[in-house]
Amino acid sequence: MTRIYVPRDAAALAVGADDVAAALAAHADVVRTGSRGLFWLEPMIEVATPTGRIAYGPVAAADIAALLADGLLTASATHLRLGVPEQIPFLARQTRLTFARCGIVDPLSLDDYRAHGGMAGLDTARALGPAATVQAVTASGLRGRGGAGFPTGIKWKTVADAPPGRKFPGEGRELRGESRTFPGGGRKFIVCNADEGDSGTYADRMLLEGDPFSLIEGMAIAALAVGATKGYVYTRSEYPQAIATFDQALTIARAAGLLGQDFDIEQRQGAGAYVCGEETSLLESLEGRRGQVRAKPPLPAHVGLFGCPTVINNLVTLATVPAILRDGAAAYQAIGMGRSRGTMPIQLAGNLRHAGLFEAGFGLTLGELVNDIGGGTLSGRPIRAVQVGGPLGAYFPAALFDTPFDYEAFTARDGLIGHGGVVVFDDTVDMARQARFAMEFCGIESCGKCTPCRIGSVRGMETVDKILAGRNVDANLELLRDLCHTMKFGSLCALGGFIPFPVLSAMNFFPEDFRQAQPLEHDRTEWSVHSA
C-alpha cells in the first residue's frame, strides 16, 4: 500500500488536513507529520515513491478521488503536483537545522527520530561530559532565540558554576505573610519558555507538533551540562494540539528510559498572559502566583525557580542544541554573520503571498525576505511597513529593507528581531492606529507592577486618540514622544520598555498618518479631567 504523509500541524488542520487524511485512509498507509512550513500550500501531502517523496498541494478532500484515479503519481494532476519537496524554491533556499525533521518524521516515533539524526547530540554530550558540553555550546555562538539574544553558553556556565540550593536575599524573609520556602532545595532546573505570544510567530508550536523529541533531547543535554534534575516546559493554553502532542512525547520518552531517572520533564500550561513570556514572570507563574516581573538582580541563573539556579531558554534555543552537539560547534559557527551565528527560523506572516517558516543563516536582508522569498503582498498592493519582533517590534518602511536580519543590525536601527516574527502591511495600513494598538496592547497585557508600563500605556492610548481627533496635535505629539522616553527607560521589563519602538517608528517614518483627524467611532467621547 502506498505511504502518504499528511500534516497534522495546526496550520494544516485549519484548512482541512484531517478531512484529507480521512479520505486517504482506506486507500493508503497514512502517516501524520508536522508541517514543512509552506502555509499557502497546506494541506501539502507527500507520496512515498521508490525514488523519494512527491508533494501535492494544496489538497482538499474533494481532490482525493481524482488523485487516486491518477495513481497520485501521474502528470495529469499537474494543478496539484509540486514535485520533490526539497526542490520547491521556498524550501530549496533554506538551511534547515532546527527544523530539519519537521514535516518529514512521524513526531511520535522515536525510531523515526533516531533514523533522522535524533539522539546523536545527547550521545555526544554524554561522551564529552558537562564542562565540554557547555564549552561546545559557547563556542557555537548560539544566542537565545526568544528575543534577547543572550549567549546561551554563558547562561549555562553561570548555572553550572552556581552551587545548588535555595537562595534568597535575606534568608527566611516573609512573602505575603508566609515564609518563602519551596520544594527543591539542593536542585537546579531547566525551564523551557514556550509561551509564544508575539503576533506572527509559530515556530515553537511547529516544533512541539512536528518534532517534540528535539526539545526533549535539548533539555536533557542542558540538564547534563549544568547538573539539573528537573525540567519544566511552559506552554500556551491556546496550543491544544501542541500540548497534547508533547504530553504523548513525554510518555514515550519515559517508557524508553530517556526520562524519569536522573532527569524528568513536566509540561505546564500558561493562561495566556503575554508578560509571562518574560522569564521572571514565567517563574512566578510556574510557582503558582500571578505572573509579575521580578526585579533583577538576582538573576534566574543564581536564584530562579523555587529559589534554585535555573536555565531559562526559549524552545527554539533548546531544540537547536542537539544539532550543535551532533555536528560540532564549528559547523554551526560557520553559518551566519557578525555575532549572530547559526540559523534563525524566520516566521513570515501578514499580507504576504508566501507566508510560512523560513529557516536560514543570519544575513538575509529584510527586503529579500518579504519581496523575494515572501513574494510580496497577497493583496498585490505595495508594501508600506514591516514589523519584526512581535508587538514590541519597530515598523520598518521600504527605505530600511536593506537591513540584514542580524541582532546588531536591527538594534542599530532601533528595531529588534525578537522571536523572528515578520508581519507585512500594504499601503492601506494606518500607522497612527498601529501606534494606538501598541499602547492599547501594553495597557491590556501589563502585569501592573511598574508605573511607567501600567499607567503610561493607558495615557499613551489616550494621547493618540487626541491626535487622531485633531486636538492640539503638535503638543500631543511631543507629549507622546516624552511618554515613550519615560516608558523606555523607566519600565521594569521589556514590555513597557520596548512598546515605544513601534510607536516611535510609526511617528518617525509615517508622520503624515498622525495629522489626519479621523477619530474612530469609539473615540468620539468626552475626555476625562486628565485630558490636555
MARLUMMAR-948345 format. One record per residue (C-alpha): x, y, z. Coordinates in steps of 0.5 Angstrom, whole numbers. Each point is the difference from the previous one (the first is absolute). Layout:
# MARLUMMAR-948345
+-------+-------+-------+
:     u :     v :     w :
+-------+-------+-------+
:     X :     Y :     Z :
...
+-------+-------+-------+
END
This chain:
# MARLUMMAR-948345
+-------+-------+-------+
:     u :     v :     w :
+-------+-------+-------+
:     0 :     0 :     0 :
:     3 :     7 :    -2 :
:     2 :     4 :     6 :
:    -2 :     7 :     0 :
:     2 :     5 :     5 :
:    -6 :     5 :     2 :
:     2 :     6 :     5 :
:    -4 :     1 :     7 :
:     3 :     7 :     1 :
:    -5 :     5 :     3 :
:     1 :     4 :    -6 :
:    -2 :    -6 :    -5 :
:    -5 :    -2 :     5 :
:    -3 :     6 :    -1 :
:    -1 :    -1 :    -8 :
:    -3 :    -7 :     0 :
:     6 :    -5 :     1 :
:    -4 :    -4 :     5 :
:    -5 :    -1 :    -6 :
:     5 :    -1 :    -5 :
:     3 :    -6 :     5 :
:    -6 :    -3 :     1 :
:    -2 :     0 :    -8 :
:     7 :    -4 :    -1 :
:     0 :    -4 :     6 :
:    -4 :    -6 :    -4 :
:     5 :     0 :    -6 :
:     7 :     2 :     3 :
:     4 :    -1 :     6 :
:    -1 :     7 :     3 :
:     6 :     3 :     5 :
:    -2 :     6 :     3 :
:     6 :     5 :     1 :
:     2 :     7 :     1 :
:     0 :     6 :    -5 :
:     5 :     2 :    -4 :
:    -2 :     7 :     1 :
:    -3 :     2 :    -7 :
:    -6 :     2 :     2 :
:    -3 :     2 :    -6 :
:     1 :    -7 :    -3 :
:    -4 :    -3 :     6 :
:    -2 :    -5 :     1 :
:     6 :    -3 :    -4 :
:     0 :    -7 :    -1 :
:     6 :    -4 :    -2 :
:     0 :    -7 :    -3 :
:     6 :    -5 :     1 :
:     3 :    -3 :    -6 :
:     6 :    -4 :    -2 :
:     4 :     6 :    -1 :
:    -3 :     4 :     5 :
:    -6 :     4 :     2 :
:    -4 :     4 :    -5 :
:    -4 :     6 :     3 :
:    -7 :     2 :    -2 :
:    -4 :     7 :     3 :
:    -4 :     3 :     2 :
:    -4 :    -6 :     0 :
:    -7 :     0 :     2 :
:    -4 :    -7 :     2 :
:    -4 :     1 :    -6 :
:     6 :    -1 :    -4 :
:     2 :    -7 :     2 :
:    -5 :    -4 :    -5 :
:     4 :     4 :    -6 :
:     7 :    -1 :     3 :
:    -2 :    -8 :     2 :
:    -2 :    -1 :    -7 :
:     6 :     3 :    -3 :
:     4 :    -4 :     5 :
:     3 :     6 :     3 :
:     6 :     0 :    -4 :
:    -2 :     2 :    -7 :
:     1 :     6 :    -3 :
:    -7 :     1 :    -1 :
:    -1 :     3 :     7 :
:     4 :     6 :    -2 :
:    -4 :     5 :     3 :
:     2 :    -3 :     7 :
:     6 :    -3 :    -1 :
:     6 :     3 :     3 :
:     6 :    -5 :    -2 :
:     5 :    -1 :     5 :
:    -1 :     4 :     6 :
:     8 :     2 :     1 :
:     0 :     3 :    -7 :
:    -6 :     4 :     2 :
:     3 :     7 :    -1 :
:    -2 :     2 :     7 :
:     3 :    -6 :     3 :
:     6 :     0 :    -4 :
:     3 :     6 :     2 :
:    -1 :    -1 :     8 :
:     6 :    -3 :     4 :
:    -4 :    -5 :     5 :
:     3 :    -2 :     6 :
:    -5 :     1 :     6 :
:    -6 :    -1 :    -5 :
:     4 :    -6 :    -4 :
:    -5 :    -5 :     2 :
:    -7 :     4 :     0 :
:    -5 :    -3 :    -5 :
:     5 :    -6 :    -1 :
:    -1 :    -4 :     6 :
:    -5 :    -3 :     4 :
:     0 :     5 :     6 :
:    -2 :    -6 :     5 :
:     5 :    -5 :    -3 :
:     7 :    -1 :     4 :
:     2 :    -5 :    -5 :
:    -1 :     6 :    -6 :
:     3 :     5 :     4 :
:     6 :    -4 :     1 :
:     0 :    -2 :    -7 :
:     1 :     7 :    -2 :
:     6 :     2 :     5 :
:    -4 :     1 :     6 :
:     3 :    -2 :     7 :
:     7 :     1 :    -3 :
:     1 :     6 :     3 :
:    -1 :    -3 :     7 :
:     4 :    -6 :    -1 :
:     6 :     5 :    -2 :
:    -2 :     4 :     7 :
:     1 :    -6 :     4 :
:     7 :    -1 :    -3 :
:     2 :     7 :     1 :
:    -2 :     1 :     7 :
:    -3 :     6 :     3 :
:     5 :     5 :    -1 :
:     2 :    -2 :    -7 :
:    -7 :     1 :    -2 :
:    -1 :     7 :     3 :
:     6 :     2 :    -4 :
:    -3 :    -3 :    -6 :
:    -6 :     4 :     0 :
:     4 :     6 :     2 :
:     5 :    -1 :    -6 :
:    -6 :    -1 :    -5 :
:    -2 :     7 :     1 :
:    -8 :    -2 :     2 :
:    -4 :     6 :     3 :
:    -7 :     0 :     3 :
:    -5 :     0 :    -6 :
:    -5 :     2 :     5 :
:     1 :     8 :    -1 :
:     6 :     2 :     4 :
:     5 :    -4 :    -4 :
:     5 :    -1 :     6 :
:     5 :    -5 :    -1 :
:    -2 :    -7 :     2 :
:     6 :    -3 :     2 :
:     2 :     6 :     5 :
:    -7 :    -1 :     3 :
:     1 :    -8 :     1 :
:     7 :     1 :     3 :
:    -3 :     5 :     5 :
:    -5 :    -5 :     2 :
:     5 :    -6 :     0 :
:     5 :     4 :     5 :
:    -5 :     2 :     5 :
:    -1 :    -4 :     6 :
:    -7 :    -4 :     0 :
:    -5 :     2 :     5 :
:    -5 :     5 :     2 :
:     3 :     7 :     1 :
:    -4 :     7 :     1 :
:     3 :     7 :     2 :
:    -1 :     0 :     8 :
:    -2 :    -8 :     2 :
:    -6 :    -1 :     3 :
:    -4 :     6 :    -3 :
:    -7 :     0 :     0 :
:    -4 :     1 :    -6 :
:    -8 :     2 :     0 :
:     0 :    -3 :     8 :
:     3 :    -6 :    -2 :
:     7 :    -3 :     1 :
:     3 :     0 :    -7 :
:     2 :    -8 :     0 :
:    -1 :    -4 :    -6 :
:     2 :    -8 :    -2 :
:     6 :     0 :    -4 :
:     6 :     1 :     5 :
:     6 :    -2 :    -3 :
:    -2 :     0 :    -7 :
:     1 :     3 :    -7 :
:    -6 :     1 :    -5 :
:     0 :     0 :    -8 :
:    -6 :     5 :    -2 :
:    -3 :     0 :    -7 :
:    -3 :     6 :    -2 :
:    -5 :    -2 :    -5 :
:    -5 :     6 :     2 :
:     0 :     2 :    -8 :
:    -4 :     7 :     1 :
:     3 :     4 :    -6 :
:    -5 :     2 :    -6 :
:     2 :    -4 :    -6 :
:     4 :    -6 :     4 :
:    -1 :    -7 :     0 :
:     7 :    -3 :     0 :
:    -1 :    -3 :     7 :
:    -7 :    -3 :    -2 :
:     3 :    -3 :    -6 :
:     6 :    -4 :     4 :
:    -5 :    -2 :     5 :
:    -5 :    -3 :    -5 :
:     5 :    -2 :    -5 :
:     7 :    -2 :     4 :
:    -1 :    -1 :     7 :
:     5 :    -4 :     2 :
:     5 :     5 :    -3 :
:    -2 :     4 :     6 :
:     1 :    -6 :     5 :
:     7 :    -1 :    -3 :
:     2 :     7 :     1 :
:    -3 :     1 :     7 :
:     4 :    -7 :     2 :
:     6 :     3 :    -3 :
:    -1 :     6 :     4 :
:    -1 :    -4 :     7 :
:     6 :    -4 :    -1 :
:     4 :     6 :    -2 :
:    -2 :     4 :     7 :
:    -2 :    -5 :     4 :
:    -7 :     1 :     0 :
:    -5 :    -6 :     3 :
:    -7 :     3 :    -3 :
:    -3 :     4 :    -6 :
:    -6 :     4 :    -1 :
:    -3 :     2 :    -7 :
:    -4 :     6 :     1 :
:    -5 :     0 :    -6 :
:    -6 :     4 :    -2 :
:    -7 :    -3 :     1 :
:    -2 :     3 :    -7 :
:     4 :    -6 :    -3 :
:    -4 :    -6 :     2 :
:     3 :    -5 :    -6 :
:     7 :     2 :     2 :
:    -2 :    -1 :     8 :
:    -3 :    -7 :    -2 :
:     6 :    -2 :    -5 :
:     5 :     2 :     5 :
:    -3 :    -4 :     6 :
:     0 :    -6 :    -4 :
:     7 :     1 :    -2 :
:     2 :     1 :     7 :
:    -4 :    -7 :     2 :
:     4 :    -3 :    -6 :
:     7 :     2 :     2 :
:    -1 :    -2 :     8 :
:    -2 :    -7 :    -3 :
:     6 :     0 :    -4 :
:     4 :     2 :     6 :
:     2 :     6 :    -2 :
:    -3 :     4 :     5 :
:    -2 :    -2 :     7 :
:     6 :    -2 :     4 :
:     6 :     6 :     0 :
:    -5 :     5 :    -3 :
:    -7 :     1 :    -2 :
:    -4 :     5 :    -3 :
:    -7 :     3 :     1 :
:    -5 :     4 :    -4 :
:    -4 :     6 :     3 :
:    -5 :     4 :    -4 :
:     0 :     7 :     1 :
:    -6 :     4 :     0 :
:     1 :     5 :    -6 :
:     4 :     6 :     4 :
:     5 :     3 :    -5 :
:     4 :     2 :     5 :
:     1 :    -7 :     2 :
:     5 :     0 :    -6 :
:     5 :     4 :     5 :
:     4 :    -5 :     3 :
:    -1 :     2 :     8 :
:    -8 :     1 :    -2 :
:     0 :    -7 :    -2 :
:     4 :    -2 :     6 :
:    -5 :     3 :     4 :
:    -6 :    -4 :    -4 :
:     4 :    -6 :     1 :
:     0 :     1 :     7 :
:    -8 :     1 :     1 :
:     0 :     7 :     0 :
:    -2 :     6 :    -4 :
:     4 :     1 :    -6 :
:     4 :     6 :     2 :
:     7 :     2 :    -1 :
:     6 :    -1 :     5 :
:     5 :     6 :     1 :
:     7 :    -2 :    -2 :
:     5 :    -2 :     3 :
:     0 :    -5 :     2 :
:     0 :    -4 :    -7 :
:    -4 :    -6 :    -1 :
:     7 :    -4 :    -1 :
:     1 :     2 :     7 :
:    -7 :     0 :     3 :
:    -5 :    -3 :    -5 :
:    -6 :    -5 :     1 :
:    -1 :    -1 :     7 :
:     6 :     4 :     2 :
:     5 :    -5 :    -3 :
:     5 :     1 :    -6 :
:    -4 :     0 :    -7 :
:     1 :     0 :    -7 :
:    -6 :     3 :    -4 :
:     1 :    -1 :    -7 :
:    -5 :     1 :    -6 :
:    -3 :    -6 :    -3 :
:     4 :     1 :    -7 :
:     6 :     1 :     4 :
:     0 :    -6 :     4 :
:    -2 :    -4 :    -7 :
:     6 :     2 :    -3 :
:     5 :    -2 :     5 :
:    -1 :    -8 :    -3 :
:     3 :     2 :    -7 :
:     5 :     4 :     3 :
:     3 :    -6 :     4 :
:    -1 :    -4 :    -6 :
:     3 :     4 :    -5 :
:     5 :     3 :     4 :
:     1 :     8 :     3 :
:     4 :     2 :    -6 :
:    -5 :    -2 :    -5 :
:    -6 :     4 :     3 :
:     5 :     6 :     1 :
:     2 :     0 :    -8 :
:    -7 :     2 :    -1 :
:    -3 :     7 :     1 :
:     3 :     7 :     0 :
:     3 :     4 :     6 :
:    -1 :    -2 :     7 :
:    -7 :    -3 :    -3 :
:     2 :    -7 :    -1 :
:    -3 :    -6 :    -3 :
:    -7 :     0 :    -3 :
:    -7 :     3 :     2 :
:    -7 :    -2 :    -1 :
:    -3 :     6 :    -3 :
:    -8 :     0 :     0 :
:    -3 :     3 :    -6 :
:    -7 :     3 :     1 :
:    -5 :     5 :    -1 :
:    -1 :     3 :    -7 :
:     4 :    -5 :    -4 :
:    -1 :    -5 :    -6 :
:     5 :    -5 :     3 :
:    -1 :     0 :     8 :
:     4 :    -5 :     4 :
:     6 :    -2 :     3 :
:     7 :     1 :    -3 :
:     6 :    -2 :     4 :
:     6 :     3 :    -3 :
:     7 :     2 :     3 :
:     0 :     8 :     2 :
:     2 :     5 :    -5 :
:    -6 :     0 :    -5 :
:    -3 :     7 :    -1 :
:    -7 :     2 :     2 :
:    -1 :     1 :    -7 :
:     2 :    -7 :    -2 :
:    -5 :    -3 :     5 :
:    -6 :     4 :    -2 :
:     0 :     1 :    -7 :
:     5 :    -6 :    -3 :
:    -2 :    -5 :     5 :
:    -7 :     2 :     2 :
:    -2 :     2 :    -7 :
:    -3 :     7 :     2 :
:    -6 :     1 :     3 :
:    -6 :    -4 :    -1 :
:    -5 :     6 :    -2 :
:     5 :     2 :    -6 :
:     1 :     7 :     3 :
:     7 :     3 :     2 :
:     3 :    -2 :     7 :
:    -1 :     6 :     5 :
:     3 :    -3 :     6 :
:     3 :    -6 :     3 :
:     0 :    -1 :     8 :
:     5 :    -5 :     2 :
:     1 :    -3 :     7 :
:    -8 :     0 :     2 :
:    -4 :     6 :     3 :
:     6 :     2 :     3 :
:     4 :     1 :    -6 :
:     1 :     6 :    -5 :
:    -3 :     2 :    -6 :
:     5 :     0 :    -6 :
:    -2 :     3 :    -6 :
:     3 :    -2 :    -7 :
:     6 :     5 :     1 :
:     2 :    -5 :     5 :
:    -1 :    -6 :    -4 :
:     8 :     0 :    -1 :
:     0 :    -2 :     8 :
:     4 :    -7 :     1 :
:    -4 :    -5 :     4 :
:     5 :     1 :     6 :
:    -1 :     1 :     7 :
:     5 :     6 :     0 :
:    -2 :     3 :    -7 :
:    -7 :     0 :     3 :
:     2 :     4 :     6 :
:     4 :     5 :    -3 :
:    -7 :     2 :    -4 :
:    -4 :     0 :     7 :
:    -3 :    -7 :    -2 :
:     0 :    -7 :     3 :
:     0 :    -7 :    -3 :
:    -4 :    -3 :     6 :
:    -2 :    -7 :    -2 :
:     0 :     1 :    -7 :
:    -7 :     2 :    -2 :
:     0 :     4 :    -6 :
:    -7 :     4 :    -2 :
:    -1 :     3 :    -6 :
:    -5 :     6 :    -1 :
:    -2 :     3 :    -7 :
:    -2 :     7 :    -2 :
:    -7 :     0 :     3 :
:     3 :     0 :     8 :
:    -1 :     6 :     4 :
:     6 :     0 :     4 :
:    -3 :     5 :     5 :
:    -5 :    -5 :     2 :
:     6 :    -5 :     0 :
:     3 :     4 :     6 :
:    -6 :     1 :     4 :
:    -1 :    -8 :    -1 :
:     7 :    -1 :     3 :
:    -2 :     5 :     6 :
:    -6 :    -4 :     1 :
:     3 :    -7 :     0 :
:     5 :     2 :     5 :
:    -6 :     3 :     4 :
:    -3 :    -7 :     0 :
:     6 :    -4 :     1 :
:     4 :     4 :     5 :
:     1 :    -4 :     7 :
:    -1 :     6 :     3 :
:     6 :     0 :     5 :
:     3 :     7 :    -3 :
:    -3 :     6 :    -1 :
:     3 :     2 :    -7 :
:    -3 :    -6 :    -3 :
:    -6 :     0 :     4 :
:    -2 :     7 :    -1 :
:     4 :     2 :    -6 :
:    -3 :    -5 :    -5 :
:    -7 :     3 :     2 :
:     2 :     7 :     0 :
:     3 :    -1 :    -7 :
:    -6 :    -3 :    -3 :
:    -4 :     6 :     3 :
:     5 :     5 :    -4 :
:     0 :    -4 :    -6 :
:    -8 :     1 :     0 :
:     1 :     7 :     1 :
:     5 :     1 :    -6 :
:    -5 :    -4 :    -4 :
:    -5 :     4 :     2 :
:     4 :     6 :    -2 :
:     1 :     3 :     6 :
:     6 :     4 :     2 :
:     4 :    -4 :    -5 :
:     7 :     3 :     1 :
:    -1 :     0 :     7 :
:    -2 :    -7 :     1 :
:     5 :    -3 :    -5 :
:     5 :     3 :     4 :
:    -3 :    -3 :     7 :
:    -1 :    -7 :    -4 :
:     8 :     0 :    -1 :
:     1 :     2 :     7 :
:    -4 :    -5 :     3 :
:     3 :    -5 :    -5 :
:     7 :     2 :     3 :
:    -2 :    -1 :     7 :
:    -3 :    -7 :    -1 :
:     6 :    -2 :    -4 :
:     5 :     2 :     6 :
:    -5 :    -1 :     6 :
:    -3 :    -6 :    -1 :
:     2 :    -7 :     4 :
:     0 :    -4 :    -6 :
:     0 :     0 :    -8 :
:    -8 :     0 :     0 :
:     0 :     7 :     2 :
:     7 :     2 :    -3 :
:    -1 :    -3 :    -7 :
:    -7 :     3 :    -1 :
:     3 :     7 :    -2 :
:     3 :    -4 :    -6 :
:    -6 :    -1 :    -4 :
:    -3 :     7 :     2 :
:     6 :     4 :    -2 :
:     2 :    -4 :    -6 :
:    -7 :     2 :    -2 :
:     1 :     7 :     1 :
:     6 :     1 :    -3 :
:    -1 :    -4 :    -6 :
:    -7 :     1 :    -1 :
:    -1 :     7 :     3 :
:    -6 :     2 :    -5 :
:    -4 :    -5 :     3 :
:     0 :     4 :     6 :
:    -3 :     6 :    -3 :
:    -7 :    -3 :    -3 :
:    -5 :     2 :     5 :
:    -4 :    -6 :    -1 :
:    -2 :    -3 :     7 :
:    -3 :    -7 :     1 :
:    -8 :     0 :     2 :
:     2 :    -3 :     7 :
:     5 :     6 :     1 :
:    -6 :     5 :    -1 :
:    -1 :     1 :     7 :
:     1 :     6 :     5 :
:     7 :     0 :     3 :
:     2 :    -1 :     8 :
:     2 :     5 :     4 :
:     7 :    -2 :    -1 :
:     0 :     1 :    -8 :
:     4 :     6 :    -2 :
+-------+-------+-------+
END
